[in-house]
Amino acid sequence: MTVLLGVDLGSSAVRAVAYDPERGAAAGEAARPTPVEHPWAGASQHDPQALWEAVAACLREVAAGRQVAGLAIASFAEAGLPLDAAGQPLYPIIAWYDRRCEPQVAFWESRYTPGQLHSITGQRVSPSFGVNKWLWIREHHPELAAQAAGWLSAPDYILYRLTGERFTDYSLASRTLLFDQRSLAWSGELVAQAGLSVAQLPCPRPGGTPVGTVTSRAAAETGLPAGTPCVLGGHDHLVASLAAGAFRPGVVIDSSGTAQALEIILPAFVTNARMAEGGYACYAHVLAGQYVLKGGLKAAGGAVEWLARQLSGRPAGEQELPYAELMAEAEAGVGRRAGPLWLPHLIGSGTPQGDRHSRGALAGVTVEQERGDLFRGMLEGLAFWLRHNLAEMAELTGQAIEQVVLLGGTTRLGLLTQLKADVLDLPVVVPDLAQAAGVGAALLAGVGVGLFASPAEAVASLRCARQVVVPNRARVGWYARLYERAYLPLYAALRDVHHEMERLEREGQPQAILGLEV
């Protein structure tokens, strides 16, 4: 059997999917936990060798007994690492959600307004971007920075281990905060500001571009045949949206796992002050000639998991959480209890406020409420966050929202899916794509090796069922009122309180927590 392989580097798991283009379905899958270390409070990082070994183990398992036509990688963005002249890692891969790089944001804010930076990169600065990891390493480990001959994002490093080549796709390059969206090349100005050179960065190309083949050394470690073609994938949310068929305007992808990303396809780069202030990103898609307007929330499924763990009392190491039980308890108040309601800003507001200092909040609590009410309030808050962002994105782009497609792990929460339909007053589509990012990467591999003539042909090869969830008409009006009267005023009412709490916490933090003493 000839298959295409898609590797998905996720926040919680590394997966490899074998896609059978004849059947239009996955023919096999392997997964390993994403290795992560927490050296101090607020810090998270991945050991490069451990990450490579997790990928290699998945590839060995999924490729066994199959002919592999090609592979590509979808991945979380923003995480990266420096390499020395011999191509060896100099420091762990700082995770995209790591909090240590908050001080590095001031470096960019002192040099550029949000509008100026957005006009080049299509991004608003945040601690998560790859360049801020580099700046942190340069400040706290100057001896290592002095040895750095290159910087690679996490999937670029895995690609380098496979092929010996240093490439990145446009979408991942965009999440370094060093990529010029108009020229589709590294910004010499921003690269110089960061104390790097363009020669230290990988060569950027569109997703679907073949960039090398598996070396004999990598073949021995992964079980893949030497010479297997490797193709550029891209940012996991965008690769997953490709598999869901979102490569035309009017279709919104709500990709929600640990974090949540909303994506609308655009034919050209767009930048303005409102996008910059709100934290919306406009950057190159994995498909050549297309851009994406992206909104996001850093704690979506992660917030639900956190709350489920707190409500159930399950220890941090325990994987199984009683979601079905919590949803059943939450159902009692759906569409009739006005509270409690969460402002789901557990790791900043995300869009449309663009406020990284905002915090999660629970409003409208009474002694009569039970844990199901607390859980329901979180799901309602996430549905309201979605509605607010879709309204903003429609206004920013002038596009009518024709369809909302839900992807990611939170689609397993049936109550959340129904609440999104009720709150949006729109049907939502849930494709049966459990591993959308891995399948999307495999489709890009198929384009790169010439198995498909175009991305549209690649997507057309996929056969999967689609569930359409329609709004419950009896609840639409209720949620419209709760959204307008309770959710929308909540951020503004708490903004100053949350900012003051942030200042107080920073004043009280010991130096080690800020990463000044490791």
Summary of the structure (lengths in Angstrom):
residues: 518
radius of gyration: 22.1
end to end distance: 50.1
largest distance: 65.2
contacts: 1909
relative contact order: 0.13
helix: 41%
strand: 22%
